[in-house]
Every structure is written in structure tokens, then in C-alpha cells.
Amino acid sequence: MVENEEQETSRHSFLTYLSFGTYNILWTIPTATMNLFMYFYYHTIVGLAPVLILIVVAINTLWSGLNDPLIGWLTDRNFKWTRKWGRRFPWILIGFIPQSLSLIMIFSAPKLDPSNPLPVMLWLIISLFLFDLFITLVDIHVMILRADKFRTERERRKYAGAWGFFDMVAQVLGMLLPPLLLFFGENNKFSYTVMASIIALIGIIFGFTFIPGAREDKIIIDRYYSRKYERLHIFKGVWLVIKQRSFMALYISYVLWLCATTIMTGMIVYLTTFLLRVSQDEMTLYLAVFLIGSLVSIPIWLKVLKKIGDNKKIYVIGSLLLVVLIFPLSFFQTQIDLLIMMLLIGLGNGCIWTIGMPVLFSNAQDDFLVRTGRNQKGLLVGTWAVLSLATAFIDELLITTVFTLTGFDPGISDYATLVTTPGINVGLVLLGIRLLLGIVPACIVLIGAIIFWRFYPLTQEKVLENKAKILEMGF
């Protein structure tokens, strides 16, 4: 039965894959902009101390640890509109515009009073609360819908190609555009508000292109009514999520990979400003080379995956290769070897980018469905939605620790100010930036790869066995 199911042609059109893939632009543009500039903006432009930024992020992470699974649990049921519009689609419609607009608030901080940083901290935490609320509302339902819509391994690998392509486009827009949109100067607060406004508008436009692919057809909707609905108790559901090895092993490794790449992304602006001492516009060159490497690698990794047919093995190989490629980044000497390193890192990074979310996470959702016997994955995906917040806390904890140990004071926005500030050990500050570029993220990815290799239980045989059981269960 599984063999036949895997050989079927997809019932979805090419345009459906294309439209659904554009979600990556809607989600990745604001998150890439956040990864690139949020810490730098509040640290060097607004002048908020790293420890205070960390406190705000920690509070937001704790809130999201409760909020995100709760949203998944509350919305993971049939409503009166479900029969007509579906279980996921209405929530996506409600959330995608406020998600984009909340980015503007984050980059519109009030002026900092050094004697009373509380107003800026409150502004940041409220804006992060709103951003997380709406991006979670959308993302939870997109992730569940992805697994429900693309059922076979063939469909998921086909979608992975579209996912990877649009994610690269989104990273290009999210990383390369913001530095070019600082029209009023790199040290001008208003420039960042304008930048965020334009990025928000782009996100909304691509949100509308995502709508056709996000529609739930009759086949998907009928699955929601295939059995009598018995709501999974929230505490029992959380315990089932924690007990699921396939989810937790993937979750931890993916958090650590995201943490590493987020640190590296956030350090690019520090790299150009303090190590290379060039305009922030020039960071687009290094990001472009990295993204080109990733984009080129997508069809290569998909071809390798198709040939070997083992999701876990390829993910482990890609992770270990990425570790080897990231580590030397701390020791670059010239712009030429830096560009070569960025290209190679992109090639290695493409594996995790392509396989992790669209393939492995969909398989973990199938595993949860088989284990619980219920098509209620809201808690599982709600826990996954804490991913970016856990990532933000870990990476900003590490950045704060390094910057504190190296004496990198807030409010220093260029190299000239760095060398003229009394009591600053310039060499130590620059060393900290180098460590955060290469050695630290390489170690983080290595830890994640080891955890995934050791604890992820879904062999390819188990993946196909789960699909057969899901068919028998009527889902």
C-alpha cells in the first residue's frame, strides 16, 4: 500500500506548490531582518545595554513558551467555519497582516534616557509580544497545513524544492534589502523605521500571493471530520510532545542550527562595521555569496537525498559538513578568503535548509499522529513555534556573554568611536566578534548534529510504516 501511495502523482498543481512556497518570503523577510539588525539596533543605535536586551528576550521567551503551545491547542479544533473555509486557513488570514506591521513597531523605539532605560525595555517587550503573537498564529497553521496538504514523501520532496528556492529568495530580500533601505544614514534611528516599513509592505504583498496555495480543499477538510473529535487535554498533550523522541531530537538540533546561523547573521553587520571597516551596504556582497552557495546547493542535496533515500543520514552528513566549513571563519585574513568561506558555508547550509523543515518536521508530525491516534498537532507545532524564541534567547545569551567579557560597551556604532573610547581593549572586542563568527556557531551546530544522530529514531522504514498506519486510520 505504501509503495503505491509513494508512486502516485501529486493531486496538487505546480501553481499550488509555487503559491505555498511564497510563505517563506512572508515569514523569512521579517525574521531575517530581525536576526540581522534587531540586536545591533538596540545595542549600538538605541544604546541599550546587552544585559538589558537579554532580560527582555528572556521574558519574551518565557511568555512564548506558554503562549505558543496554548495558541496551537486553542485553535486545533473544528469551528463553525471549518466546513467551509478549513481549520487552518482562517487563522492564516487573520494573522499575516498584523505580523508584518508589528515589525515596524520593533524598529521605532523611543529615545533612550540612560538614567531610565525602562521605557525602551517596555517598548521592546510589548512589540516582541505582538510580533510573536501574530507570527505564531500564522506559522503554527502553515506548518500543520504543510504536513496535511503534502502527504507523500514524493510530494514533500517536491515541495522541499519550492520551499528551499523561496526561502533563498526570502533570505536575499531579508538580508540584502535592509542595508540598502537605510536611506537616512546607518546611525539614524528613523532609517530603521523606514526600512522596517518597506519590509512590512513586501511581506504583506507576498502574503496575498500565499493565499491561493493555503486554501484547504474538500479532501483536507473531510479529514477533520473523519472521526469524532475528542480534544486532547493540554497537559497530557504537552507530556506526549516531550516524550516524543523524533520531535525532541529534531527540535533541539534545529534550535541549535538556527541559533548558530542567527549568531553568524547578526555578526555580519559587526563584521563590516568593526572588522572590515566598510559601509554596511557592502555586507550585501558577503550575504549574497552565502545565499548563492545555498541556492546552488538545493538541487544537489535533493538529488543526493533522492538517490540515497535516507533523510536522517543526509541530515547528519550535512550538519557535520557545515561544522567543518564554519569553524575557519574566525580566522579569515582577507576579503577574498572570506568570500570563499561564505560560499562554502552556503553550500553546506543548503542541506539543513532544504531537508529539516519540509521533510523531517512533517515526518515528526506524522509520528505524533500515529502515536496519539488523533489529528491534533496544534500542541506539537505550537511547541515548535517556540523555536525562534528559544533561538533568540540562546544566541543573545552567547552574544551578551562574549560582549560583556570583551568589554564591548553599548552605543559604540563605528570603529572610530571604538578606538577612541577610554578603557576599551579594541583587540579583545574584535576577537569576540571573530569567535562569534566561526568557532562558537561551529560548536553549536556540532552539538546539535550529535544529539540528532544519537536520538532521532525515524529510520526511512519507520517513516513509511507511519504513512501506512495513517492511511489505515483514515487521516
N, C-alpha and C positions, 0 to 999 in steps of 0.2 A: 504493500500500500504506500509506504514511504517513498519507494523507488518511483512509482507512478506520479506521486504528488510532486516530487522533485523535478520530474521531466516535463510537467505541464508548462505551457506558455503562460505568461502573466496575463491576467484579465485587465490589467491597468495599461492605459495608453502611454506613449512616450511623453506626451504633454503632462500627464499626471505626475510622472517621475520628475519632470522638469519643474513643474509648479511646486511640488512638495519640497524639492531641493532648495528652492529660494528661501525657505525658512531660515536656512543657515545665515543668510545675509541679515534678516530681521533680528536674529539672536546674536550673531557674532560681531556685527558692527559696534553696538553699544558696549558689549563685554570686552572687545579688543581695545576700544577707546579707553575704557576703564583701566584695563591692565597696563596700557601704555602711559597714561597720564594722570590717573587719579592720585596715586601716591606722590608723584612729582609735583602735581598742582598744589596739594595741601602742604607738602613739606617745604618746597622752595619758593612757590609763588605766594601762597597764603601765609606761610610761616608757622604752621602748626607743628609742634614737636613730634618726632616719630613715636614716642611713647603714648602721646595723646591720640594719635591716629590709630595706634594698635588697640587702645582701650575702646574706641568707637567701633572698630571692626570686630573686636571680641564680643561686645554687646550685641551687635548685629548678627554675629554667628550664632550666639545662644538663642536669640529670638527666632532666627530662621530654623534652627534645629527643632523647634516646636511648631513654628508656623507652616513650614513647607510640607511635612508629613500630614499635618492637620488639614491643609487645603486639599491634598490628594485624597484623604479619607472622606471629607465632607462632600466632595464633588463626584466621587466614584460611585454613582448610582443613577438610576433612571429618574428623570424628571418628566413633567408633563409635556415638555417639548422634545423629549428624546426620540419618540417615534417619528417625528417629522424632520428634526434637524440633526439628530445624533447625540451621543453622550459627551463628545469631546469638542466638536466644532463650535457650539455657542460660547464656551469659555474662552476659546481662542479669539473669537470676535470681540468679546468684552475687554480682553486684556492687552491686545497688541499696540493700540494707540497710546494709552497711558504709560505702557512700558517704555516707549520711545521718548515721550515727553518728560518722564522723570529724570532722564539723563541730563536735561538742561538744568534742572534744579541742583544736581550734584556739582556742576561746574559754574555755579552762580553764588558762591559763598560770600557772606558779608565780610566786611573789613575786620581783620583780627586786631583786638586790643590785647597786647602782650600781657597786661596785668589781669585780664579776664578772658581766657580762651573759651569759656563755657558756651557763649552764643554760637561760635563757629562749630564747636563739637556737636551741639544740639542740631544745628542746620545739617551737618553731615549725617548724623544718625537718622534724622527724620527722612532725609532724601534717600538714604540707603534702604530704609524700611519700605518706602514707596516703590523704589526700583525693584527690590527683591519681591515684594508682594505681586506685582503685575508680571514680572518676568517669570516667576514661579507659576502663576496661574496659567500662563500660555505654555510654558515649557513642559510642565507635567503632562498636559493633554496632548501635546505634539509627540512626546516620547512614547506614550501609551498607544496613540493612534498609529505611530510608525510600525510598532510590532503587530498591531491588529490589521493594518492595511496590507503590509507586505509579509505574507505568511511563510512562503517557502524560502529555502536557502538561496535558490536562484534569484528570486525577487529581491532578497536582502542584499545580495552581492551586486545586483544590477543597480539597486538604489544607492549602494555604497559608492558607486562611481559618480552618480549625480551629487550625492552628499559631499564627497571629497572635492569635486570641482567647485561647487558653490561655496563650500567652506573656504577654499583657497581665495575665491573672488572676494568673499566677505573679509578675510584677513587682509587682503590687499586694500580694500576700501577702509577697513577699520584701523589699519596700521599706517598706510601711506597717506591717506587723505588728511587726518587730523593735523600733522605738522604743516601741511600746505594751507590749512584753513585758519592759521593764526595770523590773520590779516593785520592786526594792530600791534604786532610785536610779541616775541616769545615770553617776555616778562610782564605782559599786560594782562591783568585778570579778565578784562572784558573780552579779550581774544578767545579765551577758553569758553566763554558763554556763547559767543558766535559759533565757534567750532561745534559745540555740543548741539546747538540748534540745527545746524545743517545736517549733522549726523542723524539727529532725530527725524528730520524730514525724509532723509534717504531710507531710514528704517521703516517709516510709515508707508512709503511708496512700495517697497518690496513686501510689506505685509499684505497689501492688496493683491500682489501677484501670487502670494502663497495661498490665498483663499480658495481658488478652484481645486488645487490639489488636496486641501484639507477637508473638503466635503466628504461626509460619510455616506456611502451608498447603502442600498437596502440589505445587501449581504452582511455588511458590518453591523448595521442596526439590528437585524434579526438575531445576531449572536447575543446581543444584550438581553434578549427575551427568551433565549433558548432554554433557560432553566429558571425556576422560581428564585427570586432574589432574596438572599439571606445575608444581610450586611455583616461583614467581618468586624468583630469588635476591635476597637483601635489598639488596645494594649496587647491583645492576642496577635493582631496583625503586626505590630512593631516587633514582638518577640519572634514571629515567624521570619520577618526580614532579617533580624540579627542572626538567626540560626542558619540562614541560607548561605552556604559556603560559596556557591557560584556568584552570588551577588556581592558578598562582602569582600571576597578576594579581588574581583574586578573593580569594585568601588575603591578600595584602598589603593590599588596600583594606579588607577586612573586619576584619583585625587593627587597622588604624588607626581604623576607625569604632568598634570595640569599645573601643579604648584611650581615645578621646575621650569616649565615653559613660560609661566606667568612672571616668575622672577627674571628670567632672561629678557622677556619682552619689556618689563619695567625698567631694566638696566640699560636698554638701548639709548634712551634719552640721556642717561647719566654717561654712557659711553661717548656719545657725540659731544656732550657739553664739557665733560671734565677730562676724559682721556684723549680724545681726538682733537678737542677744542675747535669744533667746526659748528656751523649753523645747524639747528635742528632739522632744517629742510634736508640736509644730507643724510639723515637717518633713513630716509626713504630708500636710498640705494642699498643699504645693508638689509633692510627688511624685504626689499624686492628680490634680492638674490636668494634669501632664505625661502621666500614664498615660491620662487621659480623652481628651486630644488624640490620643494614639497609637491608642487603641481606636476612636475615631470615624473615624480616617483609614484603617483597614484595608479596609473595603468600598470606599472611594473609590479607593484605589490599585489594588485588584484589578479594579475596573471600568475604570479607565484602562488597566491592563495588558491586559485582555481586548479593549478597543477598539483599542488601538494594536498589540498583538501583538508587541512588541519588548522582550524582557526587559532587554537591555543599555541601550537608550535610556532606559527608565523608571528604571533604577537610577542612571544618571548624572544625570538630571534631579533625582531625589530627593536625591541626595548634595549637589548644588550648592545646592539649595533649603535643605537643612539647614545648610550653611555660613553662608548669609545670615542664617538665623534664630538660630544660636548666637552669632555674633560680638557682638551688642549686649548679651548677658547680663552682660558685665563692667561695664557702665555703668548698671545699674539704679539707681534712686533711691528708689523707694517700693515697698511691698509690692504695690500694685496693678499697676504696670508689670511687676514681677517675675512675678506670676501670669499676666499676659497673655503674657509672653515664654515661660514654661514651657508654656503651652497651645499656642502656635505651634510651639515646638520639638517637642512631641509629635506634631503633625500632620505635620511634615517627617520625623521619625524613623520614622514608621509605614511609609514606603516601604522603607527598608533592612531593617527588622524583618521585613516580610512577604515580600519577594522574595529577599533574599540567601541565607538558609539553605535553605528548602524548594524553591526553584526553581533558582537559579543553581548552587548546590553540587551538586544532583542532576544537572544538565546537565554539570557538570565531571566527575562520576563516570562518566557515560556516555561522555564523550570519552576518559577513561582506558581504559575497557573496549575501545573501538574501536581505540585506538592499540596496546594491548598484545595484544589478542585473547584475554584471559583474564579470567574473572570473579573477580578477586582484587584487591579495592580496599582491603584492610587497610592497606597502607603509605600509600596516599593519604589515607585517613581518619585513620590514626594521626598523620600529619604535621599534618592539620587539627586534631587533638586538642591539639596544642601551642599552638593558637590562644590559649586563655585564659591560658596561662603566659607566652607572648610578650607578650600584652596587659598582664599584671600587671607584667612587668619594665619595659616601656616607660613605662606610666603612673606606676609608683612611682619610676622614674628621674627623670621630669619633676617629680613632686611633691617628691621629695627635693632635687632641684636648686633648685627655687624656694624651698622652706622653708629650705634651707641659706643661700641668697643673701639671704633676707629676715630671717634670724636667728630663726626660729621654733623655740625650744628644746623638747625633749621634756618630758612631764609637766605641761604647761600645759593644763588641761582646761576652763577657762572664761574669760570676758572679764575678770573681776575679777582673776584671777591674772595674766593677760596684762599689764594696765596697771600692776600693782604689782611686776612682776619687773624688777629692775635691769638696765640695759643693753639692754632690748628697745625697738626702734623700732616702736611699735604701728601707725603709719600704713603702714610698709613691709610688715609682716606682713599687714595687711588688704588691701593692694594685691596681694600674692602670691596670696591666696585669690581675689580678683576675676579675676586673669589666668587662673587655673586653672579658673574657672567658664565663661569665654567665649572669650577670644582664643586661648588655647592649644589647646583642643579644636577650635575652628573651623579653625585652620590645619592640624591633623592630619587632619580629615575632607577638607579641600581637597586635600591631598597624595594621599590615598587615591583620591579621585574622579578626579584627573588620571591616576594610574597605571592605574586600571581602564579609563578611556576610551581611553587610548593603547594598552594592551597586551592587553586581553581580546579574543580572536579569535572567540568563538562568536556569530555572527550567528544570526538565527532560522532562516535556511535551513540553516545548518550543524547546528543543534540537531535539526531534522527529518531531515536526512541521516544523522546519527548513529543516530537511532532506527530508521531503515530498515535500517542495517547491523547493528544489534543483533538485529533480528528475523531477518535472514539468517543470523547466527551462531548462532542457537538460544538466545540468552540473554533 
